Amino acid sequence: MHTARRLRRGSSAQLAPLGITYAQARTLRLVATDGPVRMADLAARLEVVPRSVTTMVDALERTGLVARHTDREDRRSVLVTPTTEGRRLIERLDRARREGAAEVFGGLTRAEREQLLAMLARLCARGSCVSCGGPDRGPGNGRRTTAATAASGGAS
């Protein structure tokens, strides 16, 4: 738990000067990874009620990080996509995230990092990983958790 708190505190400290909260960063990351994404699907992925997603997307849209578009296939649905500025911010956040993870996990030996990566991959495969969303999105499937990235030596 201490390590998780340390990672979260580091994230919050990195996000504050950017004027974005941890929840907004998480939402932006999902939109950038999965986009364009329907608002309802975004709420399901974040495990929140749709109204909460609306508030989150409103804030991201006001700052120019995402844009809303009507879904051409279903005009009742709204799609959210990252803007160029939103993608740039994700790149900056990814670099900062890797640096923070390297700081936290840098004291581990290569063997310890490999062991940690194997354990995290096992948890992810079981669907126990809240960071990557489960077995379809874990290590080896295009996205890695911060700890998995650090455990592997920092490569994403």
WOQUI-V224496 format. One line per field, one symbol per residue. phi: phi as a letter, one per 20 degrees, with the letter a starting at -180 (. if undefined). psi: psi as a letter, one per 40 degrees, with the letter a starting at -180 (. if undefined). burial: # if it has 9 or more other ideal C-beta (glycine too) atoms within 8 Angstrom, else .. A space follows every 10 residues. Layout:
phi->???
psi->???
burial->???
This chain:
phi->.fffffffff ffffegfemc egffffffff ffeegfcfgf ffgffelcfg gffgfffgff fgemeccdbf ffebffeddd cfegffffff ffffffffff ffffeffefg ffffffgfff fffffeneef fdnoffcegn coccfgffff feoofd
psi->dddddddddd ddddddeefi iddddddddd dddeiiiidd dddddefiid dddddddddd ddeediiiih hddgeeihih iiiddddddd dddddddddd ddddedeiid dddddddddd dddddeeehd deeadeeahe fdiiiddddd deeei.
burial->.....###.# ##.##....# .#.####### ##.##.###. ###.##...# .###.##.## #...##..#. #.....#### ###..##.## .###.###.# ##.##..#.. ..##.##..# #.##....#. .####.###. #..####### ##.#..
